[in-house]
Amino acid sequence: MKSSSSHEHFNPDFTSPLLDLSSADPPPISTMDPTPRSYWRFSKNDFFPEPTFQNFTTYIAAISQTPHRLKDRLLGRSDDTTELIQLKKESENSMYQCLTWWDLIWLGFGSVVGSGIFSITGQEIRNDAGPSIVLSYAISGLSALLSVFCYTEFAVEIPVAGGSFSYLRIELGDFIAFIAAGNILLEAIVGAAGLGRSWSSYFATIISNNPDLLRIKVNSFAEGFNLLDPLAVAVLAICNGIAMTGARRTSILTWVSSIISTAVIIFIIIVGFVHSESSNLVPFFPFGAKGMFTAAAVVYWSYTGFDMVATMAEETKKPSRDIPVGLVGSMSIITVIYCLMALSLSMMVKYTQVDPNAAYSVAFEKIGMKWAKYLVSICALKGMTTSLLVGSMGQSRYTTQIARAHMIPPWFALVHPKTGTPIYATLLVTIISCIFAFFSSLDVLSSVLSFSTLFIFMLMAVALLVRRYYVMDVTLKRDFVKFIVSLILIFGSSIGIATLWGLNRDGWIGYVLAAVLWFIGTLGLALIPKQRFPKVWGVPLVPWLPSLSILMNIFLIGSLGSVAVWRFLICSAIMIIYYLLVGVHATYDMSHQELPEAKVEEGKGDVQEAL
């Protein structure tokens, strides 16, 4: 699915050396001409260098061509060479390549553990799942692991900072990638804001039993937005400031902190089981199976973060080895830990007595271990802090690649020559997330985040199937038709199951019929010859595992409720308006720049060496 258009920076004198993936810790290599430009610059041309935005006349002319340009972008595809070689020139300086599988394992652990297990578990035990929260975590963990497989195959073959944005841009095109990009930014902003609010709650419980102690209540504001949180803003600013100083420094801080957190988590699990009472598990499904799946959709937040690690591929020494070990290894361990932690909490305290804001620290206080309450709170704070650190790194890398493609101003793609980090991209996410954290409550943030995350992971599974089964001008027309029909069956049956569940329809006939259609659709894919095979590491059992990932993600989306859907649709509508007014024109100009043939050939060779 490749277009004939190519991507090039607007300065034809730029060169494009590729980073040496085997080097230990090279200095950032400038891709500019010998005359360096100051990093701290703010001219109009830095934000809108495309021909469309040169003046009002050119912009009006471009707007009049919107249908043509939109069609071009809907059909346009990027390619591996563009994402790996050409777009890096937009950053002018390269990121450091200094991370190993050890760093990625602990970055994965640090980014995930603490992002939800301490902040969301209590809320969902109390309001939706009860003791069945254990199964909620198991279901979400399986779905997350399927998505990890998809991410890993792409990250090994396309080790670039863009993560899912770059992968979707290659396989599903610019428009789908833009919608994903908007949701990635939404996920980054809302996720960071939610963590900041959770950090504030846990810190407050160390001082008193009131998690809102350090917040300012404004009665005139709407419910859910009336508790102002200045401490959350301060924590976000500090963590993002540290992340700006360099990937290696942040990585070392993360894995040291994560090792300490692991020891405390083991303590929590052991003490929880020692003080457990089996009677607390009855009733196991106080809110029914529906409550369990609703909780599974929300606690998916607890597994978010691993996609941030995938964005570190550009800074990884040996992607083919380090990424599979780092991603799959860390997520498998985390799933087991989450289930044990959720079970210990459910057995230690009756679900009706669980504190929804600071569940673990209050639970230890209830069983008479007040000193342990402080240890748990400190562990939670450490986990959330490392999640914020890794999240800041990953979010800024996402934003950098989105800016490299000119979907947002390329000024945000600039990498600082000394730190090797995208400072402007980090500042963008920091400022907006601080605004969200200051006003929005945790329950408002969690539903929005879960929907965006599940949506992107679903698209990643589709992109993997496209990568394996469809190559333009290679796949036979009849095989392409079979592929589309099979995807329609998979999507239709998955939506059908989610709809039946959401409507509380009794009976099994509808579910069985939908499951049969899903099986037929997946079997249809299995009978189509594959057009591409992974070079180093691939998802096993294709198409079954990606198809199951689509089903589970759509089902969990359907379990979030109508409010989350409406919030997602409103945010998507705003994104599309921006795309039609700005994004489509910037990317159209970007994609139609002439690329010297010699550089393309050189890039292809470099890509093969990198892989």
Buried (B, 14 or more C-beta within 10 A) or exposed (E): BBBEBBBBBBEEEBEBBBBEBEEEEBEBBBBBEEEEEEBEEEEEEBEBBBBBBBEEEBBEEBBEBBEEBBEBBEEBBBBBBBBBBBBBBBBBBBBBBBBBBEBBBBBBBBBBBBBBBBBBBBBBBBBBBBBBBBBBBBBBBBBBBBBBBBBBBBBBBBBBBBBBBBBBBBBBBBBBBBBBBBBBBBBBBBBBBBBBBBBBBBBBBBEEEEBBBBBEEEEEEEEEEBBBBBBBBBBBBEBBBBBBBBBBBBBEBBBEBBEBBBEBBEBBBEBBEEBBEEEBBEEBBBBBEBBBBBBBBBBBBBBBBBBBBBBBBBBBBBBBBBBBBBBBBBBEBBBEBBBBBBBBBBBBBBBEEBBBBBBBBBBBBBBEBEEBBBBBBBBBBBBBBBBBBBBBBBBBBBBBBBBBBBBBBBBBBBBBBEBBBBBBBBBBBBEBBBEBBBBBBBBBBBBBBBBBBBBBBBBBBBBBBBBBBBBEEEBEEEBBEBBEBBBEBBBBBBBBBBBBBBEEEEEEEBBEBBBEBBBBBBBBBBEBEBBBEBEEBBBEEBBBBBBBBBBBBBBBBBBBBEEBBEBBEEBBEEBBEBBBEBBBBBBBBBBBBEBEEEBBEBBBEBBEEBB
